[in-house]
């Protein structure tokens, strides 16, 4: 059965605005999203402090993902221990609609640094598909080093070595 949610929305990236942080809080508090990311939810104060810190650091690339005029999530890239990393978080209502793939494609246009690394837990098949569609290659796997209560979660590292 086909519905309005099946259509591919128009996606754009913009700077993070104050009201976006509330939406980011709701997205990261979704129990299914927490399970998919294997990353624990934070309280409102923690989320607000995290985003205030990110937004004040000009060395980071952080953007709000907007799909058909609605805040759909966030995406960013940052240096970490000599590597350039990327991450994204998409609200569940936008899963499976091409939003993450479009957002990552836009980020790759804005962030020319290569290689670019992405860490993803092995059970997050949707995110793995996004990375592969955008040209990332699986580099290695190991036990995730995440602030999660669960141990033994497998993490994959994907790398984009050249311009897409």
Legacy VTK file of the C-alpha trace (Angstrom):
# vtk DataFile Version 3.0
C-alpha trace
ASCII
DATASET POLYDATA
POINTS 164 float
0.000 0.000 0.000
1.317 3.410 -0.940
0.834 6.588 1.055
2.014 10.151 1.450
4.916 9.006 3.636
6.303 6.911 0.752
7.306 9.990 -1.259
10.925 11.126 -1.119
10.934 14.481 0.647
13.020 17.448 -0.398
15.954 17.641 2.008
18.190 20.568 2.863
20.714 21.335 5.579
20.820 24.538 7.590
22.499 25.870 10.698
21.046 24.616 13.968
18.494 27.005 15.490
17.312 27.088 19.114
13.923 25.374 18.503
15.684 22.483 16.713
17.270 21.325 19.959
13.857 20.392 21.393
13.190 18.232 18.321
16.635 16.638 18.665
15.776 15.834 22.290
12.553 14.102 21.222
14.358 12.137 18.499
17.083 10.870 20.836
14.516 9.972 23.522
12.701 7.551 21.173
13.281 4.057 22.638
13.530 2.412 19.207
16.077 4.995 18.047
18.091 4.434 21.238
18.070 0.702 20.518
19.110 1.231 16.883
21.958 3.580 17.780
22.952 1.684 20.946
23.378 5.098 22.528
21.524 6.052 25.726
19.015 8.887 25.767
19.982 12.040 27.643
17.798 14.385 29.661
16.799 17.820 28.342
19.540 19.657 30.211
22.217 17.308 28.868
20.927 17.669 25.306
20.750 21.472 25.610
24.310 21.639 27.004
25.613 19.274 24.309
24.112 21.345 21.488
25.237 24.647 23.035
28.797 23.300 23.082
28.606 22.019 19.488
27.112 25.246 18.181
29.812 27.365 19.834
32.684 25.435 18.211
33.513 26.763 14.745
35.759 23.766 14.005
32.701 21.506 13.856
30.241 21.131 11.003
26.787 20.613 12.538
23.537 21.062 10.670
19.830 20.547 11.059
18.288 18.249 8.477
15.052 19.714 7.117
12.733 17.496 5.059
9.819 19.201 3.314
10.119 22.096 5.756
10.121 19.918 8.908
13.090 19.278 11.206
13.972 15.654 10.454
17.216 15.288 12.392
20.799 16.428 12.537
24.107 15.635 10.889
27.657 16.623 11.580
31.350 16.072 11.048
34.191 16.684 13.474
37.878 15.896 14.029
38.647 13.222 16.629
42.098 11.819 17.432
43.460 12.548 13.971
40.412 11.292 12.064
37.473 13.162 10.576
34.241 11.556 11.801
30.622 11.978 10.861
27.347 11.195 12.518
23.650 11.719 12.017
20.401 11.146 13.866
17.122 10.959 11.987
13.676 11.077 13.582
11.880 7.745 13.262
9.054 9.241 11.187
11.644 9.910 8.467
13.300 6.470 8.445
13.260 4.630 5.138
12.385 7.712 3.077
15.826 8.660 1.766
16.299 11.554 4.184
19.587 10.320 5.658
21.010 9.499 2.224
20.130 12.944 0.881
21.481 14.648 4.014
24.745 12.717 3.876
25.140 13.555 0.186
24.747 17.245 1.068
27.255 16.957 3.920
29.777 15.318 1.580
29.469 18.325 -0.736
30.124 20.705 2.186
32.866 18.734 3.980
35.694 17.903 1.538
37.974 16.301 4.147
38.923 12.714 3.324
39.183 10.130 4.571
35.896 10.459 6.426
35.000 7.829 9.041
31.622 6.672 10.327
31.015 4.279 13.215
27.772 2.304 13.135
26.506 -0.577 15.252
26.205 -3.770 13.233
22.451 -4.145 13.788
21.650 -0.690 12.340
21.081 -1.969 8.808
19.387 1.248 7.639
22.388 3.375 8.536
24.759 0.876 6.932
22.745 1.132 3.704
22.973 4.936 3.812
26.756 4.827 4.165
27.154 2.285 1.367
24.873 4.251 -0.996
27.111 7.270 -0.421
30.280 5.386 -1.319
31.610 4.402 2.103
33.492 1.106 2.349
33.512 -1.160 5.378
36.928 -0.862 7.014
36.779 -2.928 10.200
34.615 -4.190 13.012
35.004 -4.621 16.711
33.237 -4.268 20.012
31.575 -0.890 20.314
32.973 1.577 22.816
29.679 3.325 23.488
28.179 4.731 26.695
25.566 1.978 26.626
24.624 -0.454 29.362
24.884 -3.350 26.940
28.203 -5.051 26.355
29.221 -7.005 23.309
27.583 -4.712 20.759
29.426 -4.999 17.459
30.451 -1.785 15.765
31.479 -1.350 12.147
33.708 1.418 10.848
33.044 2.718 7.345
35.435 4.989 5.455
35.086 7.267 2.454
38.581 7.740 1.018
37.936 9.913 -2.023
35.530 12.570 -3.217
32.119 11.086 -3.949
LINES 1 165
164 0 1 2 3 4 5 6 7 8 9 10 11 12 13 14 15 16 17 18 19 20 21 22 23 24 25 26 27 28 29 30 31 32 33 34 35 36 37 38 39 40 41 42 43 44 45 46 47 48 49 50 51 52 53 54 55 56 57 58 59 60 61 62 63 64 65 66 67 68 69 70 71 72 73 74 75 76 77 78 79 80 81 82 83 84 85 86 87 88 89 90 91 92 93 94 95 96 97 98 99 100 101 102 103 104 105 106 107 108 109 110 111 112 113 114 115 116 117 118 119 120 121 122 123 124 125 126 127 128 129 130 131 132 133 134 135 136 137 138 139 140 141 142 143 144 145 146 147 148 149 150 151 152 153 154 155 156 157 158 159 160 161 162 163
